[in-house]
């Protein structure tokens, strides 16, 4: 039914033309049977053709079509062309004038003309043997379809206005959601930029300390100086990798730097995070698989934030009996994360949640963080209930 309605809305003129041809065909059959004289038949055919034409033109020019129908109705009375199938066009035009929101005068004329049409036809062609009372009765009964056409048109006009309002509201809400998502992404990127800035600054600080130490022991302990230079080289490469991830991230509204670099969370602190969550009353199973080793600072920070966001969401939305599991897997070329819970939380709650520190935006923030290090993220409901977050963070950005 909805597809049929959509088709009618997309091709109104073609549909109206089809019905106009059908109405003209039925009316021609009536004309051939009702009239024997050539002159009277020719007049009837002309009136029938014009009435059928109004059906095809009713949407494009509703007011003009109404005036044409009114003139044709008067012509029927004067030329003695009785009521015929083509008069159905009057009902259609009355409905259209009201449904399409035509001018007020046209709407009133359509209602008054429809009410007067039947009494005038009864006076011009009275029913045989009906008498005055019968004629009045027929006039009242046959006026009902005209009134119903006008009322139905008014109902359709109100319904269209209601649906148009709903569509406008849905479009506005969609634009607002898109704007909010863009604001959330921008805020999360600014936060990530600040954190990566601290990571890079920390690496540079390590390089400076190592360089000073190498210069101090260069003559006395060449081996130690060589180790310091190797550390500087490794740390420099890592800092450059972090800087590449930092490029392109828009930083707006940042607070003034304090000059002190606070150590950022890493993978080793996930154990402490899990313990804190357990103290808060959430049962968490924590496992580490593979050989633990030092990872790039950006990867460790991203892993910590993903676990933090996921456990925060479970604690807030999972319910009092919810439990969670955190699994870290060290691969040769990356770090895998799997966080699952058996609560009743939903995906949209992650999107709307404020994040672990009140500044993140759930999955939006997670995807931004994972994208910054060139990883992949998969999140969704678990079979049987609960939620699952799976992430793979490569050791080298693509």
DAVENHU-V14714 format. One record per residue. N is the residue number from 1. RES is the residue in one letter. PSI is psi as a letter, one per 20 degrees, with the letter a starting at -180 (NA if undefined). Layout:
BEGIN
n=[N & N]
res=[RES & RES]
psi=[PSI & PSI]
END
This chain:
BEGIN
n=[1 & 2 & 3 & 4 & 5 & 6 & 7 & 8 & 9 & 10 & 11 & 12 & 13 & 14 & 15 & 16 & 17 & 18 & 19 & 20 & 21 & 22 & 23 & 24 & 25 & 26 & 27 & 28 & 29 & 30 & 31 & 32 & 33 & 34 & 35 & 36 & 37 & 38 & 39 & 40 & 41 & 42 & 43 & 44 & 45 & 46 & 47 & 48 & 49 & 50 & 51 & 52 & 53 & 54 & 55 & 56 & 57 & 58 & 59 & 60 & 61 & 62 & 63 & 64 & 65 & 66 & 67 & 68 & 69 & 70 & 71 & 72 & 73 & 74 & 75 & 76 & 77 & 78 & 79 & 80 & 81 & 82 & 83 & 84 & 85 & 86 & 87 & 88 & 89 & 90 & 91 & 92 & 93 & 94 & 95 & 96 & 97 & 98 & 99 & 100 & 101 & 102 & 103 & 104 & 105 & 106 & 107 & 108 & 109 & 110 & 111 & 112 & 113 & 114 & 115 & 116 & 117 & 118 & 119 & 120 & 121 & 122 & 123 & 124 & 125 & 126 & 127 & 128 & 129 & 130 & 131 & 132 & 133 & 134 & 135 & 136 & 137 & 138 & 139 & 140 & 141 & 142 & 143 & 144 & 145 & 146 & 147 & 148 & 149 & 150 & 151 & 152 & 153 & 154 & 155 & 156 & 157 & 158 & 159 & 160 & 161 & 162 & 163 & 164 & 165 & 166 & 167 & 168 & 169 & 170 & 171 & 172 & 173 & 174 & 175 & 176 & 177 & 178 & 179 & 180 & 181 & 182 & 183 & 184 & 185 & 186 & 187 & 188 & 189 & 190 & 191 & 192 & 193 & 194 & 195 & 196 & 197 & 198 & 199 & 200 & 201 & 202 & 203 & 204 & 205 & 206 & 207 & 208 & 209 & 210 & 211 & 212 & 213 & 214 & 215 & 216 & 217 & 218 & 219 & 220 & 221 & 222 & 223 & 224 & 225 & 226 & 227 & 228 & 229 & 230 & 231 & 232 & 233 & 234 & 235 & 236 & 237 & 238 & 239 & 240 & 241 & 242 & 243 & 244 & 245 & 246 & 247 & 248 & 249 & 250 & 251 & 252 & 253 & 254 & 255 & 256 & 257 & 258 & 259 & 260 & 261 & 262 & 263 & 264 & 265 & 266 & 267 & 268 & 269 & 270 & 271 & 272 & 273 & 274 & 275 & 276 & 277 & 278 & 279 & 280 & 281 & 282 & 283 & 284 & 285 & 286 & 287 & 288 & 289 & 290 & 291 & 292 & 293 & 294 & 295 & 296 & 297 & 298 & 299 & 300 & 301 & 302 & 303 & 304 & 305 & 306 & 307 & 308 & 309 & 310 & 311 & 312 & 313 & 314 & 315 & 316 & 317 & 318 & 319 & 320 & 321 & 322 & 323 & 324 & 325 & 326 & 327 & 328 & 329 & 330 & 331 & 332 & 333 & 334 & 335 & 336 & 337 & 338 & 339 & 340 & 341 & 342 & 343 & 344 & 345 & 346 & 347 & 348 & 349 & 350 & 351 & 352 & 353 & 354 & 355 & 356 & 357 & 358 & 359 & 360 & 361 & 362 & 363 & 364 & 365 & 366 & 367 & 368 & 369 & 370 & 371 & 372 & 373 & 374 & 375 & 376 & 377 & 378 & 379 & 380 & 381 & 382 & 383 & 384 & 385 & 386 & 387 & 388 & 389 & 390 & 391 & 392 & 393 & 394 & 395 & 396 & 397 & 398]
res=[X & X & X & X & X & X & X & X & X & X & X & X & X & X & X & X & X & X & X & X & X & X & X & X & X & X & X & X & X & X & X & X & X & X & X & X & X & X & X & X & X & X & X & X & X & X & X & X & X & X & X & X & X & X & X & X & X & X & X & X & X & X & X & X & X & X & X & X & X & X & X & X & X & X & X & X & X & X & X & X & X & X & X & X & X & X & X & X & X & X & X & X & X & X & X & X & X & X & X & X & X & X & X & X & X & X & X & X & X & X & X & X & X & X & X & X & X & X & X & X & X & X & X & X & X & X & X & X & X & X & X & X & X & X & X & X & X & X & X & X & X & X & X & X & X & X & X & X & X & X & X & X & X & X & X & X & X & X & X & X & X & X & X & X & X & X & X & X & X & X & X & X & X & X & X & X & X & X & X & X & X & X & X & X & X & X & X & X & X & X & X & X & X & X & X & X & X & X & X & X & X & X & X & X & X & X & X & X & X & X & X & X & X & X & X & X & X & X & X & X & X & X & X & X & X & X & X & X & X & X & X & X & X & X & X & X & X & X & X & X & X & X & X & X & X & X & X & X & X & X & X & X & X & X & X & X & X & X & X & X & X & X & X & X & X & X & X & X & X & X & X & X & X & X & X & X & X & X & X & X & X & X & X & X & X & X & X & X & X & X & X & X & X & X & X & X & X & X & X & X & X & X & X & X & X & X & X & X & X & X & X & X & X & X & X & X & X & X & X & X & X & X & X & X & X & X & X & X & X & X & X & X & X & X & X & X & X & X & X & X & X & X & X & X & X & X & X & X & X & X & X & X & X & X & X & X & X & X & X & X & X & X & X & X & X & X & X & X & X & X & X & X & X & X & X & X & X & X & X & X & X & X & X & X & X & X & X & X & X & X & X & X & X & X & X & X & X & X]
psi=[g & h & h & g & g & h & g & h & h & h & m & h & g & g & g & h & h & g & h & g & g & g & h & h & g & h & h & h & g & g & g & h & h & h & p & h & q & g & g & h & h & g & g & g & g & g & g & g & g & h & g & h & h & h & h & h & j & h & h & g & m & g & g & h & h & g & h & g & g & g & h & h & g & h & h & g & g & h & j & l & o & r & p & r & h & i & i & h & h & g & g & g & h & g & g & g & g & h & h & j & l & r & q & g & h & g & g & g & h & g & g & g & h & h & h & i & g & g & h & h & h & h & h & h & m & q & p & p & j & h & a & g & g & h & g & g & g & h & g & g & g & i & i & g & h & g & g & h & g & g & g & g & g & g & g & h & g & h & g & g & h & g & h & h & g & g & g & g & g & g & g & g & h & g & h & h & g & g & g & h & h & h & g & g & g & g & g & h & h & h & g & h & g & g & g & h & g & h & g & g & h & g & g & h & h & g & g & g & g & h & g & g & g & g & h & h & j & g & h & h & n & h & g & h & h & g & h & g & h & h & g & g & g & g & h & g & g & g & h & h & g & h & h & h & h & h & p & i & p & p & o & q & k & q & q & p & q & i & i & p & o & p & p & q & q & a & h & h & i & h & g & h & g & g & g & h & h & g & h & i & j & p & p & p & o & p & q & p & q & r & o & p & r & p & r & q & h & h & g & g & g & g & g & g & h & g & g & g & g & g & h & g & g & g & h & h & i & h & r & h & j & q & q & r & p & p & p & p & p & o & r & h & j & a & p & q & p & o & p & q & r & k & a & j & q & r & h & h & h & h & h & i & q & i & r & h & j & j & i & r & l & c & h & g & g & g & h & g & g & g & h & h & j & k & a & q & p & p & q & r & q & q & p & i & q & a & q & p & p & p & q & o & o & q & h & p & q & NA]
END
